[in-house]
Amino acid sequence: MGYWTRDGGIDGRDPIDLDDVDLVVIEPLPSSVWYEDMADFAAGISDERAGERLSRVLRGKGAFRRFRNELHDRYPHLVPVWNTFSDNRAKRRAVEWLADNALVDEGSADRFATGHPDPDLP
């Protein structure tokens, strides 16, 4: 894996012609994908009050910061569950991307997804 800078250099100093190297571009996911994870988490927890409060902070600009603050300040016991939930979804998306780009086989991707489900939410 390599990273390159805006000037096209992998090391930040020496520009390269991207047509001369075998690279696969990784486009960032839109923030709506990560927003949906927060909404799914808030909707899935059994503590109705916590779910409502977390859902409420998702409205409007600054939702990511407010969600994080609300979770850490009011529901610290849910932070490890949220981290596992969010991490598993991110990992599954990454492996799905690898499979979509023929960098891992579909069977391996499916086994990975099966082994990294969303955790049971309290």
ZIPE-V553673 format. One record per helix or strand of 3 or more residues. SS is the DSSP state (A for helix, B for strand). FROM is the first residue (numbers start at 1). LEN is the number of residues. If there is no record, write none. Layout:
BEGIN
<<SS;FROM;LEN> <SS;FROM;LEN>>
END
This chain:
BEGIN
<<A;18;3> <A;31;14> <A;48;9> <A;63;12> <A;76;25> <A;106;10>>
END
